[in-house]
Amino acid sequence: MIEIGISSASFFLKAQTEDTFDIFRSMGCEICEIFLNTFSEYEDSFTEMLAARRGDVRVHSVHSLNNHYEPELFNQSDRTRGDAEAILRKVLRGGERLGAKYYTFHGQARLKSKPYNVNSQKLGERCKAINAICNEYGINLSYENVHWALYNYSTFFREMQEYAPDISATLDIKQAMQSGISCYDYLEDMGTSLSTVHACDYHENGKLCIPGEGCFDFVGLFEKLLNNGYDKPVLLELYSGDYKDFDDVKRGYEYLKDCLAIASR
C-alpha cells in the first residue's frame, strides 16, 4: 500500500532536525525520511537523541548531505575510501537506530563539463560492495536520480544494476525535470527496484512549488505506480524556498493524499 509521507529535508533552515518529528505529528504524517544535515548529526549522541524523539513516526529512509563523502567511496586510495566508509557507517548506524530500511544515495557528482563515460561494471561492482556495508545495518542502498550526478539519464540504473542486482532506486520528480527527462522514463529504468519516491511540483518554467500549485500530474503518477504494484512511500520533499510556512507544507502533503485517493478508486 502506498503511503504519503514527508522528508525532513523540507524543513532545512526552518526547523532543526530533532524538531521535525513533532512537526510530522502535528501534520498527521506517520512515515518520513530523515535528512541528516551535517557531520555532527551523524554522531551516535545525536542520532540516539533523535531516536528518543521519534515516537510513533516511522522512518522509511535516511538521507545525508552526502556530496561531502559519497564521491570518495569510489576513490582509488584505500585511505581516502576508508575515511569515506567510516562516515557512511556513522550515517548507517543512525539509520539503523531510527529504524530506516533504505539509504538514499547520490554517488559521484559530475564536476566537469566534458562528457562522462560511465563504466557500468566497475560502478556496479563498487555499489554492490557499498550495499554490503549498508546491509550490515539492515539497510539497503537506494540510488537516486540526480541531475548533477552520474544518474542523470534513463538507462543508467539497469546498466549498473546488472552488476549490483540487490540495490534499490529512488525516483525524484524534480530532479527528473531538471535533467530534462520524463520521470516515467526513470520509472521504467528502475522497474521493481523502486523503493522511494520524492515528490515536489513545478511550474512550466521549472520553478519548484508545493504539490497542487504546479503542472505535474500526481494522479497520473499514482495510477502508474499502482499499476506497477508499487507499495512503498511517496515522500514530499521541498526546498525551503519553495514555500512560506508549515501550513503550505501540510497543504502539499494533503494534496498528495487526495491525489492518491483519486488514483486508488
C-alpha positions as CSV (number, residue, x, y, z in Angstrom):
1,M,0.0,0.0,0.0
2,I,1.4,3.4,-1.0
3,E,1.7,5.8,1.9
4,I,2.3,9.6,1.7
5,G,5.0,10.9,4.0
6,I,7.4,13.9,4.2
7,S,11.2,14.2,4.1
8,S,12.7,16.3,6.9
9,A,14.8,17.9,4.2
10,S,11.7,20.0,3.6
11,F,12.4,21.9,6.8
12,F,16.1,22.6,6.3
13,L,16.8,26.2,7.6
14,K,13.3,26.4,9.0
15,A,13.5,23.8,11.8
16,Q,16.2,21.7,13.4
17,T,16.3,18.0,12.5
18,E,15.4,17.0,16.1
19,D,12.2,19.1,16.0
20,T,10.9,17.6,12.8
21,F,9.2,14.6,14.4
22,D,6.9,17.0,16.3
23,I,6.2,18.7,13.0
24,F,5.3,15.4,11.4
25,R,2.9,14.5,14.2
26,S,1.3,17.9,14.0
27,M,0.5,17.3,10.3
28,G,-0.7,13.7,10.8
29,C,2.3,12.3,9.0
30,E,3.1,8.8,10.0
31,I,6.1,8.0,7.8
32,C,9.1,10.0,6.8
33,E,12.6,10.3,5.5
34,I,15.2,11.8,7.9
35,F,17.8,14.0,6.3
36,L,20.9,14.3,8.5
37,N,22.4,17.7,7.5
38,T,26.0,17.8,8.8
39,F,28.8,15.8,10.4
40,S,27.6,16.5,14.0
41,E,24.2,15.0,13.1
42,Y,25.9,11.7,12.1
43,E,27.3,11.2,15.7
44,D,25.8,8.5,17.9
45,S,24.9,11.0,20.6
46,F,22.8,13.0,18.1
47,T,21.0,10.0,16.5
48,E,20.3,8.5,19.9
49,M,18.6,11.7,20.9
50,L,16.8,11.7,17.6
51,A,15.6,8.2,18.1
52,A,14.3,9.1,21.5
53,R,12.1,11.8,20.0
54,R,10.8,9.7,17.1
55,G,7.8,8.4,18.9
56,D,5.3,6.6,16.6
57,V,6.6,8.2,13.4
58,R,8.2,5.5,11.2
59,V,11.4,6.3,9.4
60,H,11.4,4.8,5.9
61,S,14.8,6.0,4.8
62,V,17.8,8.1,5.9
63,H,19.5,10.7,3.7
64,S,22.5,12.9,4.3
65,L,24.5,15.8,2.9
66,N,26.2,13.1,1.0
67,N,28.2,15.0,-1.5
68,H,30.8,15.7,1.1
69,Y,31.8,12.0,1.3
70,E,29.9,9.7,-1.1
71,P,32.1,10.5,-4.1
72,E,35.1,9.4,-2.1
73,L,33.6,6.0,-1.6
74,F,34.8,5.4,-5.2
75,N,38.3,6.8,-4.6
76,Q,41.2,4.6,-5.7
77,S,43.1,5.5,-2.5
78,D,42.5,2.9,0.3
79,R,42.9,5.6,3.0
80,T,40.6,8.1,1.4
81,R,38.0,5.4,0.6
82,G,38.3,4.1,4.1
83,D,37.6,7.5,5.6
84,A,34.5,7.9,3.5
85,E,33.3,4.4,4.6
86,A,33.8,5.4,8.2
87,I,31.5,8.4,7.7
88,L,29.0,6.2,5.8
89,R,28.9,3.8,8.7
90,K,28.0,6.6,11.2
91,V,25.1,7.6,9.0
92,L,24.0,3.9,8.7
93,R,24.2,3.4,12.5
94,G,22.0,6.4,12.9
95,G,19.6,5.0,10.2
96,E,19.5,1.6,12.0
97,R,18.8,3.3,15.3
98,L,15.9,5.2,13.7
99,G,14.5,2.0,12.0
100,A,15.3,3.1,8.4
101,K,15.3,0.4,5.7
102,Y,16.8,2.5,2.9
103,Y,19.8,4.8,2.5
104,T,19.2,7.4,-0.2
105,F,22.3,7.6,-2.3
106,H,23.6,10.1,-4.8
107,G,27.1,8.7,-5.6
108,Q,29.5,10.5,-7.7
109,A,28.9,14.1,-8.9
110,R,29.6,15.3,-12.5
111,L,32.1,18.0,-11.7
112,K,33.4,18.7,-15.2
113,S,31.6,19.9,-18.4
114,K,33.1,17.1,-20.6
115,P,31.1,14.0,-21.3
116,Y,31.3,11.2,-18.8
117,N,31.8,7.6,-19.9
118,V,30.3,5.5,-17.2
119,N,31.8,2.1,-16.7
120,S,28.7,0.3,-15.6
121,Q,30.6,-2.9,-14.5
122,K,33.1,-1.1,-12.4
123,L,30.5,1.2,-10.9
124,G,28.1,-1.6,-10.2
125,E,30.6,-3.8,-8.5
126,R,31.6,-0.9,-6.2
127,C,27.9,-0.2,-5.5
128,K,27.5,-3.8,-4.6
129,A,30.3,-3.6,-2.1
130,I,28.8,-0.3,-0.6
131,N,25.4,-2.0,-0.4
132,A,27.0,-4.9,1.5
133,I,28.1,-2.3,4.1
134,C,24.6,-0.9,4.2
135,N,23.2,-4.4,4.7
136,E,25.3,-4.9,7.9
137,Y,22.9,-2.3,9.4
138,G,19.7,-3.8,8.0
139,I,19.6,-1.0,5.3
140,N,19.5,-1.2,1.5
141,L,21.3,1.3,-0.8
142,S,18.7,3.2,-2.9
143,Y,20.3,5.0,-5.8
144,E,18.5,8.3,-6.6
145,N,18.3,10.1,-10.0
146,V,20.0,13.5,-9.6
147,H,20.6,15.9,-12.4
148,W,24.2,16.9,-11.4
149,A,25.3,13.3,-10.5
150,L,26.1,10.2,-12.6
151,Y,22.4,9.1,-12.5
152,N,21.0,11.7,-14.8
153,Y,20.0,9.6,-17.8
154,S,17.3,6.9,-18.1
155,T,19.3,3.8,-18.7
156,F,21.9,4.3,-16.0
157,F,20.3,2.1,-13.3
158,R,19.5,-1.0,-15.3
159,E,23.0,-1.0,-16.8
160,M,24.7,-0.6,-13.5
161,Q,22.3,-2.9,-11.6
162,E,23.4,-5.8,-13.8
163,Y,26.5,-5.9,-11.5
164,A,24.6,-4.9,-8.3
165,P,21.3,-6.8,-8.6
166,D,20.2,-6.2,-5.0
167,I,20.3,-2.4,-4.8
168,S,17.2,-0.2,-4.9
169,A,16.3,3.0,-6.6
170,T,14.8,6.4,-5.5
171,L,12.8,8.4,-8.0
172,D,13.0,12.2,-7.6
173,I,10.4,14.0,-9.6
174,K,12.0,17.5,-9.5
175,Q,15.4,16.0,-10.4
176,A,13.9,14.3,-13.4
177,M,12.5,17.6,-14.6
178,Q,15.9,19.3,-14.0
179,S,17.6,16.6,-16.1
180,G,15.1,17.2,-18.9
181,I,13.9,13.6,-18.8
182,S,10.4,12.3,-18.0
183,C,10.0,10.7,-14.6
184,Y,8.3,7.8,-16.4
185,D,11.5,7.0,-18.3
186,Y,13.2,6.8,-14.9
187,L,10.4,4.6,-13.6
188,E,10.9,2.2,-16.4
189,D,14.7,2.2,-15.7
190,M,14.2,1.5,-12.0
191,G,11.5,-1.2,-12.5
192,T,10.6,-3.3,-9.5
193,S,13.7,-2.0,-7.6
194,L,11.9,1.3,-6.8
195,S,11.9,1.9,-3.0
196,T,11.1,5.6,-2.6
197,V,9.6,8.5,-4.5
198,H,10.4,12.1,-3.7
199,A,7.6,14.4,-4.7
200,C,7.7,18.1,-5.5
201,D,5.7,20.1,-8.0
202,Y,7.0,22.7,-10.5
203,H,5.7,25.3,-12.9
204,E,6.2,25.2,-16.7
205,N,9.2,27.5,-16.3
206,G,10.9,24.9,-14.0
207,K,10.3,26.9,-10.7
208,L,9.6,24.5,-7.9
209,C,6.5,24.7,-5.7
210,I,4.3,22.6,-3.4
211,P,2.2,19.9,-4.9
212,G,-1.1,21.3,-6.4
213,E,0.4,24.6,-7.4
214,G,2.3,23.5,-10.4
215,C,1.8,21.5,-13.6
216,F,2.8,18.0,-12.6
217,D,0.0,15.3,-12.8
218,F,0.2,13.5,-9.5
219,V,-3.0,11.5,-10.1
220,G,-1.4,10.1,-13.2
221,L,1.8,9.3,-11.4
222,F,-0.1,7.4,-8.6
223,E,-2.1,5.5,-11.2
224,K,1.2,4.4,-12.9
225,L,2.7,3.4,-9.5
226,L,-0.3,1.4,-8.5
227,N,-0.4,-0.3,-11.9
228,N,3.2,-1.2,-11.4
229,G,2.5,-2.8,-8.0
230,Y,4.5,-0.2,-6.1
231,D,3.7,-0.4,-2.4
232,K,6.1,1.9,-0.6
233,P,6.1,5.6,0.3
234,V,5.8,8.7,-1.7
235,L,7.6,11.4,0.3
236,L,7.0,15.1,0.0
237,E,10.5,16.7,-0.4
238,L,10.6,20.5,-0.8
239,Y,13.3,23.1,-0.6
240,S,13.0,25.8,2.0
241,G,12.4,28.5,-0.7
242,D,9.5,26.6,-2.2
243,Y,7.0,27.6,0.5
244,K,6.3,30.3,3.0
245,D,5.2,28.4,6.2
246,F,4.4,25.0,7.5
247,D,0.7,25.3,6.6
248,D,1.9,25.3,2.9
249,V,3.8,22.0,3.6
250,K,0.7,20.5,5.1
251,R,-1.4,21.6,2.2
252,G,1.0,20.0,-0.2
253,Y,1.0,16.8,1.9
254,E,-2.8,16.7,2.0
255,Y,-2.9,17.3,-1.8
256,L,-0.8,14.2,-2.4
257,K,-3.1,12.2,-0.2
258,D,-6.1,13.4,-2.1
259,C,-4.4,12.5,-5.4
260,L,-3.6,9.0,-4.2
261,A,-7.2,8.6,-3.1
262,I,-8.5,9.6,-6.6
263,A,-6.0,7.2,-8.3
264,S,-7.0,4.4,-6.0
265,R,-10.7,4.4,-6.9
